[in-house]
Structures are given as C-alpha cells and as structure tokens.
Amino acid sequence: METTVRLYTLNYDEEKTYLWAAVFVACNLILPQVFHLIPQGGIIFSPLSFVILVGAYKFGWKTGLLAALASPLVNHLLTGMPAAEVLPVMTMKLAVLALVAGLTAQHFKTISLPILIGVILVTKAIEALGEFVLTGGIAATVADFTIGWPGMLLQIIGGYLVIKYLLKK
C-alpha cells in the first residue's frame, strides 16, 4: 500500500508556510472540540497530534513545527485546554511529531502505512524520553499506549487517507 503523492518542503521565507501553519492551528482549535464531546476524547484520540502529523508530512517539518509550537498555546489561551501544567510536555510531543513526520516524508518522498507506523513508534519513543526528562515520569506516555491506542490508529490510518486522498495537490 505504497503510493507516491506530492509532498512539499516549505521554507520559512515562503508565505505558504505560514498560511498552512495557520490552517493547521485553526484545525487544531476545531477538531479537539469535537473529540472532547466524547468522555476522555482528547486523551483517547489525540486530535492535535493527528493534525500535526498530516501537516508536517504533507508540507514539511518547518510548517509542522510552526503549527506544533503554536497550537497548544493558542488552544490554551482560547479554550483553556490543554491545562497550563501540561503545555510544555504537549508542545514537546507535538514538536517531536512534526520533526519526525516532516523529515521522514522528506527522506522517503512517499507515504505508506508501514512508514506511518514507523513515524508513530519512533515519535512515541522520543516523546517518552522527553517526558521523562521534563517531568521525571512517564505516566502520560504509558497512557498514550493504554488509553490512546485509538488515536495512534487514527493517526496512522486517517493520516494516510487524508494525505493520500484529500490533500492530493
């Protein structure tokens, strides 16, 4: 199930970088509201991660990183979520995902389910280390696997479908 799609590596001197980053930040304002209608929906489905994965993979790590750094803060300021005490860890996790996804897309220049599985697993390993450094514990990372496995599946399968079929150009 490998396919070649048009992937971009936008730079910071291009308007498109900021335009797409703003689109992904806006998506990260709306999508979590939908998932928070489900009890523990944010923890289970990680909607911010889904959007960052798609954005970074399709438009490059720089676009993804801008959206990853802005999304948690904008969400917190406008909605109060995520809580202030989890902002550093959440921002680190999204930044890691943006970098891994964007650099992987840049390297492979294609998308496939095995590649996205690798992106998620490598990201989770780096996030676990980063969370341990920032908090001294890995409880939330363990929850990513025990409670958040539907979100990881959504990122892999949904991300593949969105990048391959919805963001063709």
Helices and strands as residue ranges (DSSP letters): E 2-3, H 15-35, H 41-45, H 47-59, H 61-79, G 84-86, H 87-108, E 111-112, H 113-135, H 139-146, H 149-153, I 154-158, H 159-161, I 162-166
